[in-house]
Amino acid sequence: MLLAIPLILSQTGTTDLQILSTTESSERRQIFPWIASPAPFPVKVPMVPVHIWLPEAHVEAPTAGSVISAGILSKLGTYGFSRFPIPMFPEATLCSTPFIYTLSAIAIIYTSPTTLRQIDLKKIIAYSPVAHTNSVTIGMSSRAAAVRSPIVTNTQGQQKKHVCRACDPSTY
């Protein structure tokens, strides 16, 4: 994220979120800032490759801290996704939606049976919000994809240009 802020500043000349959410830029210029700016959010969501810290942190924390971490702090990652990369980099978000779906689905499928196998209450508290927050991440990505979809944005018979080559049906 610290790499993305100077890059965004050099590309647009500002770091004001209201201006950045209305600034248009090409898909190529959005890819690296999209990768760099939400990099800390999968750790907080937690998504599959970077969720390993969670059970150990919950086991070693006091019970109240474990509950607060599961109830509030894990939701901050999804808020970060919805606040920063989705509105600031819509084309890059659209192109990365299948990747987000895949990571979130793997997390849901992996952590749900893992939660059922746990006998330690703190580990149950650690694993249970992972499936929930990844379901929220799938929903946010679906909403972002639906808003940018050519089907939804097609007005009065005008054909809207596809934003992402990966989403262009003519390349199938």
C-alpha positions as CSV (number, residue, x, y, z in Angstrom):
1,M,0.0,0.0,0.0
2,L,2.9,2.3,0.7
3,L,4.1,1.7,-2.9
4,A,0.7,2.5,-4.3
5,I,0.3,5.9,-2.7
6,P,3.3,7.6,-4.4
7,L,2.4,5.8,-7.7
8,I,-1.2,7.2,-7.5
9,L,0.2,10.6,-6.7
10,S,2.5,10.6,-9.6
11,Q,-0.1,9.4,-12.0
12,T,-3.0,11.7,-11.0
13,G,-1.3,14.5,-9.1
14,T,-3.5,14.0,-6.0
15,T,-4.3,11.6,-3.2
16,D,-7.8,13.0,-2.5
17,L,-10.2,10.1,-2.5
18,Q,-13.2,12.0,-3.9
19,I,-11.1,13.2,-6.9
20,L,-9.6,9.7,-7.4
21,S,-13.0,8.1,-7.4
22,T,-14.0,10.3,-10.4
23,T,-10.7,10.2,-12.2
24,E,-10.6,8.1,-15.4
25,S,-7.5,6.1,-16.2
26,S,-6.7,3.2,-18.5
27,E,-6.8,-0.4,-17.4
28,R,-3.1,-0.7,-17.7
29,R,-2.5,2.2,-15.3
30,Q,-4.9,0.8,-12.8
31,I,-3.5,-2.8,-12.5
32,F,-0.4,-2.1,-10.3
33,P,-2.1,0.4,-8.0
34,W,-4.9,-2.1,-7.6
35,I,-2.5,-4.9,-6.7
36,A,-0.5,-2.7,-4.3
37,S,-3.3,-0.7,-2.6
38,P,-5.4,-3.6,-1.3
39,A,-2.5,-5.8,-0.4
40,P,-3.0,-5.4,3.4
41,F,-6.8,-6.1,3.1
42,P,-6.6,-9.9,2.4
43,V,-4.6,-10.2,5.6
44,K,-7.4,-8.6,7.6
45,V,-10.3,-10.3,5.7
46,P,-8.5,-13.1,6.0
47,M,-8.2,-14.7,2.6
48,V,-6.6,-18.1,2.0
49,P,-2.9,-17.6,1.4
50,V,-2.5,-15.1,4.2
51,H,-4.8,-16.4,6.9
52,I,-2.3,-18.5,8.7
53,W,-1.7,-15.9,11.4
54,L,-5.3,-15.9,12.6
55,P,-5.6,-19.2,14.6
56,E,-2.4,-18.6,16.4
57,A,-3.3,-15.0,17.3
58,H,-6.6,-16.1,18.6
59,V,-5.2,-18.9,20.7
60,E,-2.6,-16.7,22.3
61,A,-4.9,-13.7,22.9
62,P,-7.3,-13.3,25.8
63,T,-10.8,-14.4,25.1
64,A,-12.2,-10.9,24.9
65,G,-9.5,-9.9,22.5
66,S,-10.2,-13.0,20.4
67,V,-13.9,-12.1,20.2
68,I,-13.2,-8.5,19.3
69,S,-10.7,-9.6,16.6
70,A,-13.2,-12.0,15.1
71,G,-16.2,-9.7,15.4
72,I,-14.7,-6.3,14.3
73,L,-11.2,-6.4,13.0
74,S,-11.8,-9.1,10.4
75,K,-14.6,-6.9,9.0
76,L,-12.2,-4.0,8.5
77,G,-10.6,-5.8,5.6
78,T,-13.8,-6.0,3.7
79,Y,-14.5,-2.3,4.5
80,G,-11.0,-1.5,3.1
81,F,-11.8,-3.3,-0.1
82,S,-15.1,-1.5,-0.5
83,R,-13.6,1.9,0.3
84,F,-10.4,2.0,-1.6
85,P,-9.6,-0.3,-4.5
86,I,-13.2,-0.9,-5.8
87,P,-14.2,2.7,-6.4
88,M,-10.7,4.0,-7.3
89,F,-9.8,1.3,-9.8
90,P,-13.0,-0.1,-11.3
91,E,-11.5,-1.6,-14.4
92,A,-8.8,-3.4,-12.5
93,T,-11.4,-4.6,-10.0
94,L,-13.5,-6.0,-12.9
95,C,-10.5,-7.8,-14.3
96,S,-9.5,-9.3,-10.9
97,T,-13.0,-10.4,-9.9
98,P,-12.4,-14.1,-11.0
99,F,-9.2,-14.1,-8.8
100,I,-11.1,-12.7,-5.8
101,Y,-13.9,-15.3,-6.4
102,T,-11.3,-18.1,-6.5
103,L,-9.5,-17.0,-3.3
104,S,-12.7,-16.5,-1.4
105,A,-14.2,-19.8,-2.5
106,I,-11.1,-21.6,-1.5
107,A,-11.2,-19.9,1.9
108,I,-14.9,-20.8,2.4
109,I,-14.4,-24.4,1.3
110,Y,-11.2,-24.9,3.4
111,T,-12.2,-23.1,6.6
112,S,-15.7,-24.4,7.0
113,P,-14.7,-28.1,7.6
114,T,-11.6,-26.9,9.5
115,T,-13.9,-25.0,11.9
116,L,-16.0,-28.1,12.4
117,R,-13.0,-30.2,13.3
118,Q,-11.7,-27.9,16.0
119,I,-12.1,-28.7,19.7
120,D,-10.5,-25.6,21.1
121,L,-13.0,-22.8,21.5
122,K,-10.6,-20.1,20.5
123,K,-9.7,-21.8,17.3
124,I,-13.4,-22.1,16.5
125,I,-13.7,-18.4,17.1
126,A,-10.7,-17.9,14.9
127,Y,-11.9,-20.0,11.9
128,S,-15.6,-19.2,11.9
129,P,-15.5,-15.6,10.7
130,V,-13.2,-16.5,7.8
131,A,-16.1,-18.1,5.7
132,H,-18.4,-15.2,6.6
133,T,-16.0,-12.5,5.6
134,N,-15.0,-14.3,2.4
135,S,-18.7,-14.5,1.5
136,V,-18.9,-10.8,1.9
137,T,-15.9,-10.4,-0.3
138,I,-17.6,-12.4,-3.0
139,G,-20.7,-10.2,-2.7
140,M,-18.6,-7.0,-3.0
141,S,-16.8,-8.3,-6.1
142,S,-20.2,-9.4,-7.6
143,R,-21.6,-5.9,-6.9
144,A,-18.5,-4.2,-8.5
145,A,-18.7,-6.5,-11.5
146,A,-22.5,-5.9,-11.9
147,V,-22.1,-2.2,-11.8
148,R,-19.4,-2.2,-14.5
149,S,-21.1,-4.9,-16.6
150,P,-22.0,-3.9,-20.1
151,I,-25.4,-5.6,-19.7
152,V,-26.3,-3.4,-16.8
153,T,-24.8,-0.2,-18.2
154,N,-26.2,-0.6,-21.7
155,T,-28.6,2.3,-22.2
156,Q,-31.1,2.8,-25.1
157,G,-29.5,0.3,-27.4
158,Q,-26.0,1.8,-27.2
159,Q,-23.3,-0.8,-27.1
160,K,-20.9,-0.1,-24.3
161,K,-17.3,-1.1,-24.9
162,H,-16.1,-3.9,-22.7
163,V,-13.7,-2.6,-20.0
164,C,-11.5,-5.6,-19.6
165,R,-10.1,-8.0,-22.2
166,A,-10.8,-10.9,-19.8
167,C,-14.5,-10.0,-19.8
168,D,-14.8,-9.5,-23.5
169,P,-17.0,-12.3,-25.0
170,S,-15.4,-11.9,-28.4
171,T,-12.1,-13.3,-27.0
172,Y,-13.6,-16.6,-25.9
